[in-house]
């Protein structure tokens, strides 16, 4: 077999694998949306996607892994990440403020199931997918901690804006909201100051008495 034929077959297999994974994720998104995480079954997902259930485990590892992948696709930060890191806070907030209505409805269903139906799994997965999505955009020390802090800020915005809908928040200009929360998020994006900067700050403080 020539190298060209081998490369062609490898490419064909790769495309088939990508298509299969996409079909499974699409079928899973529908099942999770209709039935929730606890009641959705891998058999139903496999039947909808037209594949063997074993393929789901092969591609995603578990039901939890499949749900996490669906949420990652849904919550991935939209648009190109700005080259200027000083704009990342606004970018992250804007991405979530401008989500399609279908994604907002999906979040409301998860929140209601968690708060009313005592099914916290979906909301916990949602929070983890949000945090992982943010973590991929951060650099520097304490990346995991900073991603969780930003996730808490954005998840709080989601709960208030999409579920509780208090009037001052929902009536505010979106650009103004992005500026206010984006500034707060940017502080966490930037991370702690360099140790040298801390030393300088301490050195310029009030002199110790004694």
N, C-alpha and C positions, 0 to 999 in steps of 0.2 A: 504493500500500500504506500502510495506516495505521501510526502509530507503535506501536500496541498489537500489531499482527500482526508487525511487525519484531522487537519485543522478545520476543514469544513464540517466534519461530523461533530467535533468538539463544540463548534459554534452553534450547531443545530441543537445539541443537547443542552447547552447553556440557555438558549432561547426558550426551549421547552420547559426547563426548570423555572425560569423567570415567569413564564406564562402560567404554569401550574401554581406557583406560589401566589401570584396575583389573584387567580381564580379562587384559591382557598381563602385568602384574606378578604376578598369581596363577599364571598358566601358567609364567612364568619361575621363580618360587620353587620350583615342583614339579620343573622340569627341572634346576635347579641343585642341588636337594637330592638328586635321584636320580643325577645324572651328574657333579656337580662343575662348576666354572667352565670348565675347559679343554675338557671333552668335550660340554658342553651346546651346542646350536646354535640360532641365531636362527630357522632354518627350523622346527625342532621346536617352539619356543616359539610361533611364528606359527600353526602348524597346530593346536596345543593351544588357542590363544585364538580361533581361527577368523578370523584377520585376515591381511592381506598383510604380508610381512616388512618392506616399506618403511615401514609404520606404526610399527614398533618404532624405526627410526632417527629417524622424525619426532618421536616422543614422548620418546625417551631418548638419542638421539644416537649410541649405539654399544652393543656388547655390554657393555663395561665400565660405561657409564652405566646400563644396565639392571640389572646386578648390584649396582651401588652403590645404586640406588633400592630394590631388594629388601631390601638390608641396612639401609638407613635406616628402612624400614617396620618391620623386625624389631627394630632396636636403639633406636628412638626412645625417649627417656626417658619412662616412663609416668607418667600422672597429671598434675594441674596443677602447674606450677612454683610453689613457695612464694613468696608475696609478700615474706617475710622472707628476705633473701639469706643471713643467718647460718645458715639451715637447709638451704641448697642442697647442702652436702657430704653430709649424711645422706640427702637425697632422691636424689641420684645413686647412692649406694651401694645404697640400698634398692631402687631400680628394677632394678638388675642382680641383686641377691640374690633377688628375688621373680619372676624371669622364669619363664614356663611351661616345663615339662619339654621340650616340643617344641623350644623355642629352645635349651635346653641341649644336646639331642642334635645339633642342627644345628651348634652351635659345636664339639662334640667331633669331628664328622666333618671339619670344616674343619681343625682342629688336627692330626688324625691324617693327613689328606692332605698337610699341610705337612711334618710331621715324618717320616712313613714313606714317603709317595708322592712326595716331593720336588716337591710342587706348592704353592709358597708364595703363589701369587696370591690364593687365597681368604682366607688368614689376613691378608695385607696389606690386602685390600679390607675385611675385617672390622675391622681396626684403624683404617683411615681412616674408615669409617662411624661407628665408636664415637667417634672424636675429633671428627668433624663434628657429631655429635649433642650432644656435651658443649659444643662451642664456641658453639652456639646459645643456651646458657643463661648464658654468661659476659658480663660487662661490664668495662670498664676497659682499662688498657694491657696489652700483651703477651698478648692473648687467645689467639692461635694457640699460642704457647709453653705457656701455662698449660693449654690444652685437651689438648695432647700429653702433658704431665706427668700430668694426671688420667687420660688414656687409658691411659698406662703402668701406673698404679696399678690401675685396674679390669681391664685385660687380664691383669695378673699374677694378680689374684684369680681371674679366670675360668680361667686355665690351671691354677692350683693346685686350686681348688675343684671344677671340673668334669672335669678330666682326670687330674691326678696324685693328688688326694685324700689328702693327708697327714692322719694321724689327729688331731693337735691342732686343725687348722683345721676339719675336717668335724664334729668332735664339739663344737665351741664353740657357745655360744648365739648365734643369729643377731643378736639385738638387741645383744649385746655386740660382735660383729664390726662391725655397722653403726656403733656408737659409736666404736670404735677407728679404723677406716678412714675413717669419715665425718669425724672430727676432722682426720685427716691431709689428706684431700681439701679440707676447708674452708680450710685454710691456703693452698692453691693457689688456691681460688676467690676468696679475699679479695685475693690479689695482693700485690705488694710494698708496703711502707709508703710513705706520702707522703715526699717528699724532706725536708720540714720535720721530720718525725718522726725521720728518720735523723740530721738535724743535731742535734736535741735529744739523741738517744741518744749521739752522739759527744761532745756538750758535757758530758754528765754522766759520761763515762768518766774513767779515771785521768788526771790532769794530766801533760802531757809534761814530762820532766826536762830541765832546761837553762834 
